[in-house]
Amino acid sequence: PMQHANNVDLGEIAKFEALANRWWDPDSEFKPLHDINPLRLNYIDERAGLAGRRVVDIGCGGGLLAEGMAVRGAEVLGIDMGEAPLAVAELHRLESQLEGLSYRRVTAEALADEQPAAFDLVTCLEMLEHVPDPLSVIRAAARLVKPGGHLFFSTINRNPKSFLFAIVGAEYLLGLLPRGTHQYTRFIRPAELAGWLRMADLRLDDLTGMVYNPLTRRYRLDRDVDVNYLLHAVKGA
């Protein structure tokens, strides 16, 4: 099991730890996460139903999605390898006094060894583009979910437009994200992700784009998957 400990980029973790204290501030550079969160929550809730479900959120960061799912009645375990984001998530959990929400510093691979088929739902949003081996995470997610269970992944497409929007636009021109947040070479095309899902014996159920309008500062779900996209997969029964 220890080999999974290597599927972590220490530089990526350090980068986010520096930002963790601003995570829950909707006017900080994490504003896009706050803006996108209700959209993602609704998509997950509408497609899989959160109330009464046992959920693991892989790469939970400061806990925005995990806490949102717990508010909707799910029993949520958020996991991450960054100590500072987890500390932020834990602190916010204590403040909000939510039941059915917990956090652990553990990799998806190690948790899958420990608790196979223990979850109704697995979420892994904006995380695959930050690990050296995304397929390993997807395989772990597939092991964590029960047969017939639901999985949700979101990431960033890799093409000239996504380079322009996600890196040049979001990081440099609009200042939505800290510079260096993303590495273009780690972006993932939907076809690649669909291929990895098949390799993990998962069925792709839905694919949708998330489009940001810099004027209204709002995200919406859209057929356009050129930049940010979100998908729903199901594990065969």
RAHUVEN-V13790 format. One record per run of one state. SS is the DSSP state (a for helix, b for strand, c for the rest). FROM is the first residue (numbers start at 1). TO is the last residue. Records with the same first field share a line. If there is no record, write none. Layout:
SS = FROM-TO, FROM-TO
This chain:
c = 1-1, 7-9, 18-19, 23-30, 49-53, 59-63, 72-74, 81-82, 97-100, 106-107, 115-118, 126-127, 131-133, 157-159, 174-183, 187-189, 200-201, 214-217, 223-227, 236-237
a = 2-6, 10-17, 20-22, 31-48, 64-71, 83-96, 108-114, 128-130, 134-144, 160-173, 184-186, 190-199
b = 54-58, 75-80, 101-105, 119-125, 145-156, 202-213, 218-222, 228-235
